[in-house]
Amino acid sequence: MADLKLRDRDAIVTKDNMIFRVFGYAHPRDAYVCDLEYAPAAVFRSDNPKALRGDKGNVFYKFYDDEGWKLIQNRSRQYMVFHEMLQKNVAGVKLPDIAEVRKPDETLKSVLERRDKDGLLKALQKVLSFSVERSRLLVKDFGVFGSVLQGFHHPKFSDIDLIVYGEKNASVLRETLGDVYEERDSPLKNEFQTNMAIAGKKWRFRNLSAQEFLEHQRRKLIYAIFKDYDSGRVIKTEFEPVKNWSEIQEEYDPEGRIVQKGWVKMIARIVNDKEGLFMPSSYTIEPLTVLDGSRSAIEARQIISYMEEFRIQAFRDEKVYVEGNLEEVSSSKGTYLQIALTYCPRYYEQVMKVV
């Protein structure tokens, strides 16, 4: 584990002002596996109107899809780190390249203490107060990510991005939100309650229809819209589950190996869904039928997803159809098979859905 203690959704700012999100909880000794989220205008510009962040003196652009990975491959290869278990380079930041760290829990505390709150920060405080009151969780159980964490949110256009720490707290909050969404006068509603959430979007997944996506997203309960009467805005709001420190176990073994065994299609039953809350998401499974690919997949122990689309995708005892890469994982803890959903040439063929 790296000497600097970071976890999923913590932000790293490099010496050349690139902003990364720490991804997951398994990292090489001298680096962090990350996603590149924002870059200054001097490095990257986007034609996507949703990508612009900051103001005239401090302009950043947000990366979408695989834009960040392409930039790293083509122009910023210093942000590749060698992953011993995979035996290949992945996006990440080495410790000597870190200039600043931004932590969601610490930033939320400072945001709430500010006296000069703009419209978005006032709305964020209202959402947080409402969520704490209804769930009986504590403010310290939450953090903030997205543009508010980076300090360049737009009061009239940015979203509310909150973190809830811990499996138990996330489960309590999801149950609370499920009740809240059903209340007629609630200021929070399920973002995916109607088809508006996917209206006009170009659909790329081949084995997951837009309607299936909508149905799965609706029951995750962590995506909301907040009707803020003071600003007149309807603000997209997210509650991102992240592990408590006590829940994080060392999963990176430099002597271990992860070897791909080919593409598989399978029907399986979910045995344990607790790790499905987090990123990466993992689900303990009972394989039922191998539809295509290596017959050895019938011995697979889990599905692991590095794609946010398949977080909280299925629950215990549900049957799922899964299509992705079969992998053999070998470490000091033993050897097992898993099906991985991740960045790969067949990205949009991958799927995990309830059947």
C-alpha positions in Angstrom: 0.0 0.0 0.0 1.2 3.5 -0.8 2.5 5.5 2.2 0.0 8.2 1.5 -3.3 6.9 2.7 -6.0 7.6 0.2 -9.3 5.8 -0.8 -11.8 5.8 -3.6 -13.0 9.3 -4.7 -10.2 11.1 -3.0 -8.7 13.6 -5.5 -5.1 13.9 -6.6 -3.7 17.1 -8.2 -0.4 16.6 -10.0 2.4 19.1 -10.4 1.2 20.0 -13.8 -2.4 20.6 -12.5 -4.0 17.5 -13.8 -6.8 16.3 -11.5 -7.3 12.5 -10.9 -9.8 10.5 -9.0 -8.4 7.7 -6.9 -10.1 4.5 -8.1 -10.9 1.8 -5.6 -8.8 0.4 -2.8 -6.1 -1.8 -4.4 -2.9 0.1 -5.4 0.8 -0.6 -6.1 3.2 0.3 -3.3 4.5 3.6 -4.9 1.4 4.8 -6.8 -2.4 5.1 -7.0 -4.6 3.6 -9.7 -6.7 6.6 -10.9 -9.1 8.0 -13.4 -8.2 11.3 -15.1 -11.1 13.6 -14.4 -10.1 17.1 -15.3 -7.3 18.9 -17.1 -6.4 22.6 -17.5 -7.2 24.3 -20.8 -3.5 24.5 -21.6 -3.4 20.7 -21.8 -6.9 19.7 -23.1 -9.9 21.3 -24.6 -13.3 19.8 -25.4 -16.2 20.7 -27.7 -18.6 19.1 -25.3 -20.6 22.0 -23.6 -20.9 19.9 -20.5 -17.1 19.6 -20.1 -16.2 23.2 -19.2 -15.4 23.9 -15.6 -14.0 27.0 -13.7 -13.8 30.6 -14.9 -11.8 32.7 -17.2 -8.7 32.6 -15.0 -9.0 29.0 -14.0 -10.4 26.9 -16.9 -10.6 23.1 -16.7 -12.3 20.5 -18.9 -13.9 17.3 -17.7 -13.2 14.0 -19.5 -15.9 11.8 -20.7 -15.9 8.2 -21.9 -12.3 7.2 -22.7 -11.0 10.8 -23.4 -8.8 10.8 -20.3 -7.2 7.4 -21.1 -6.5 8.5 -24.7 -4.8 11.7 -23.5 -2.6 9.7 -21.1 -1.6 7.2 -23.9 -0.9 9.8 -26.5 0.6 12.8 -24.5 0.9 12.1 -20.8 2.5 8.6 -20.4 4.0 9.6 -17.1 0.5 8.9 -15.7 0.8 5.2 -16.4 1.7 2.9 -13.6 2.7 -0.7 -13.8 0.2 -3.1 -12.3 2.1 -6.2 -11.3 -1.0 -8.4 -10.9 -2.2 -7.5 -14.5 1.3 -7.3 -15.8 0.5 -4.1 -17.8 0.3 -0.4 -17.4 -2.9 1.3 -16.1 -3.8 4.9 -15.5 -2.4 6.2 -12.3 -0.2 8.7 -10.4 3.2 7.9 -8.8 3.8 9.4 -5.3 6.5 11.9 -6.5 4.0 13.4 -9.0 1.4 14.3 -6.4 1.3 18.0 -5.6 -2.0 18.1 -3.6 -4.6 15.8 -2.2 -8.3 16.8 -1.8 -10.4 14.7 0.6 -14.2 14.7 0.3 -14.9 14.5 4.0 -12.6 17.4 4.9 -13.8 19.5 2.0 -17.5 19.0 3.0 -16.7 20.2 6.5 -15.0 23.4 5.2 -17.9 24.0 2.8 -20.5 23.8 5.5 -18.5 26.2 7.6 -18.4 28.9 4.9 -20.5 32.0 5.4 -20.4 33.1 1.8 -22.3 30.1 0.3 -23.6 30.6 -3.2 -26.9 29.0 -4.5 -25.4 25.6 -5.1 -23.7 25.3 -1.7 -26.9 26.4 0.0 -28.8 23.7 -1.9 -26.2 21.2 -1.0 -26.5 22.0 2.7 -30.3 21.6 2.4 -30.0 18.2 0.8 -27.5 17.1 3.4 -29.6 18.4 6.3 -32.7 16.7 4.9 -30.8 13.4 4.4 -29.3 13.5 7.9 -32.6 14.3 9.5 -34.5 11.5 7.7 -31.9 8.8 7.9 -30.5 9.7 11.4 -27.0 9.4 10.0 -24.4 12.0 11.0 -22.8 14.8 8.9 -19.4 13.1 9.4 -20.8 10.1 7.5 -20.8 12.2 4.3 -18.3 13.8 1.9 -18.5 15.8 -1.3 -16.9 15.1 -4.7 -17.2 16.5 -8.2 -16.7 20.2 -9.0 -17.4 21.3 -5.4 -14.5 19.2 -4.2 -12.2 20.8 -6.8 -13.4 24.3 -6.0 -14.6 25.3 -9.5 -18.4 24.5 -9.4 -20.9 26.7 -11.1 -23.7 28.0 -8.9 -26.3 27.7 -11.6 -25.2 24.6 -13.5 -23.3 22.2 -11.3 -24.7 19.1 -9.7 -24.8 18.0 -6.0 -22.3 15.2 -5.5 -22.3 13.6 -2.1 -20.5 10.6 -0.7 -21.8 8.4 2.1 -19.1 6.4 3.9 -19.6 2.8 5.0 -21.7 -0.2 3.9 -24.1 0.1 6.8 -24.6 3.8 6.3 -25.1 3.5 2.6 -27.7 0.8 3.1 -29.6 2.9 5.7 -29.5 5.9 3.3 -30.8 3.8 0.4 -33.6 2.5 2.4 -34.5 6.1 3.6 -34.3 7.4 0.0 -36.6 4.6 -1.1 -39.2 5.9 1.3 -38.6 9.6 0.5 -39.1 9.1 -3.2 -42.6 7.8 -2.6 -43.7 10.9 -0.7 -45.7 13.3 -2.7 -44.2 16.5 -1.3 -40.6 15.3 -1.0 -38.0 17.7 -2.3 -36.0 14.6 -3.5 -37.2 12.4 -6.3 -35.7 9.4 -8.0 -33.8 10.7 -11.0 -34.7 7.6 -13.1 -38.4 7.5 -12.2 -39.2 8.7 -15.8 -37.7 8.3 -19.2 -36.4 11.9 -19.1 -33.1 10.6 -17.5 -32.2 9.0 -20.8 -34.0 11.1 -23.3 -31.9 12.1 -26.3 -28.9 10.1 -25.2 -26.9 8.0 -27.8 -27.1 4.4 -26.7 -24.0 2.2 -27.2 -24.5 -0.9 -25.1 -25.3 -3.9 -27.3 -26.7 -6.2 -24.6 -28.4 -3.7 -22.3 -31.3 -1.7 -23.8 -31.9 1.9 -22.7 -35.1 0.7 -21.0 -33.3 -2.0 -19.1 -30.7 0.5 -18.0 -33.4 2.8 -16.8 -35.1 0.0 -14.8 -31.8 -1.0 -13.1 -30.8 2.6 -12.3 -34.2 3.3 -10.8 -33.8 0.7 -8.1 -30.3 1.7 -7.1 -31.8 4.7 -5.2 -28.6 6.7 -5.0 -29.5 9.0 -8.0 -31.9 11.8 -7.2 -33.1 15.2 -8.4 -33.6 18.0 -5.8 -36.2 20.7 -6.4 -34.7 23.8 -4.9 -37.3 26.5 -4.5 -34.9 29.2 -3.6 -32.8 29.0 -6.8 -35.6 27.7 -9.0 -33.4 24.8 -10.1 -34.0 21.1 -10.3 -30.6 19.8 -9.4 -29.2 16.3 -10.2 -28.0 14.8 -6.9 -25.9 11.7 -6.3 -25.1 9.8 -3.1 -21.9 7.8 -3.8 -21.1 4.9 -1.4 -17.4 4.7 -0.4 -15.9 2.3 2.2 -15.0 3.3 5.7 -11.4 2.9 6.6 -12.2 -0.1 8.8 -13.8 -1.8 5.8 -10.8 -1.6 3.5 -8.6 -4.7 3.2 -5.3 -5.0 1.4 -6.3 -6.6 -2.0 -3.1 -5.8 -4.0 -0.5 -8.6 -4.1 2.6 -7.7 -6.2 3.4 -11.4 -6.4 -0.2 -12.2 -7.6 -1.4 -12.4 -11.2 -4.6 -11.8 -13.1 -4.7 -13.7 -16.4 -7.5 -13.4 -19.0 -9.1 -16.7 -20.0 -11.4 -15.5 -22.8 -14.9 -14.1 -23.3 -17.8 -15.8 -21.6 -21.6 -15.5 -21.4 -23.2 -16.9 -18.3 -26.3 -17.1 -16.2 -25.5 -16.9 -12.4 -27.2 -16.4 -9.1 -26.1 -13.6 -6.7 -25.0 -15.1 -3.4 -23.6 -11.9 -1.7 -24.2 -8.3 -2.9 -22.6 -6.2 -0.2 -19.6 -5.3 -2.2 -21.8 -4.3 -5.1 -22.3 -0.9 -3.4 -18.7 0.2 -4.1 -16.3 0.8 -6.9 -15.0 -1.5 -8.1 -18.2 -3.5 -7.5 -18.0 -7.2 -6.8 -20.7 -9.9 -6.4 -20.2 -13.4 -5.1 -22.0 -15.7 -7.4 -23.2 -19.3 -8.0 -22.7 -20.0 -11.7 -25.8 -21.7 -13.2 -25.2 -22.0 -16.9 -22.3 -21.2 -19.2 -23.9 -20.1 -22.5 -20.7 -19.4 -24.4 -17.0 -19.5 -23.8 -14.8 -21.7 -21.6 -16.6 -24.4 -19.7 -14.3 -23.6 -16.7 -16.4 -20.5 -16.1 -18.8 -22.7 -14.2 -16.3 -22.5 -11.4 -16.2 -18.7 -11.3 -16.5 -17.3 -7.8 -17.4 -13.6 -8.5 -18.3 -10.9 -10.9 -16.2 -7.8 -10.6 -17.1 -4.5 -12.3 -14.9 -1.5 -12.9 -17.8 0.2 -14.7 -20.2 2.4 -12.8 -23.1 1.2 -15.0 -23.1 -2.1 -13.1 -22.7 -0.9 -9.5 -25.7 -1.9 -7.3 -26.8 -3.8 -10.4 -28.3 -6.9 -8.7 -29.2 -8.2 -5.3 -28.9 -11.4 -3.3 -30.7 -14.4 -4.8 -31.4 -12.7 -8.1 -30.4 -14.3 -11.3 -28.2 -12.3 -13.7 -27.0 -12.6 -17.3 -23.3 -11.6 -17.5 -21.0 -11.2 -20.4 -17.3 -10.2 -20.1 -13.8 -11.5 -19.6 -13.1 -14.6 -17.6 -10.0 -14.1 -15.5 -7.9 -16.4 -13.3 -6.8 -14.6 -10.1 -3.8 -16.0 -8.2 -2.5 -14.6 -5.0 -1.2 -15.6 -1.6 -4.8 -16.1 -0.7 -5.3 -18.8 -3.4 -6.5 -19.1 -6.9 -10.0 -18.5 -8.3 -11.9 -17.5 -11.4 -13.9 -14.3 -11.9 -15.8 -12.5 -14.7 -14.5 -8.9 -15.1 -16.4 -5.9 -16.6 -13.8 -3.3 -17.4 -12.1 -1.1 -20.0 -11.5 -3.3 -23.0 -12.0 -3.4 -26.8 -15.4 -5.0 -26.4 -16.5 -2.4 -23.8 -20.1 -2.0 -25.0 -20.7 -5.7 -25.3 -20.2 -6.2 -21.6 -23.2 -6.5 -19.5 -24.7 -7.6 -16.1 -28.4 -7.5 -15.8 -31.2 -9.2 -13.9 -33.1 -12.0 -15.8 
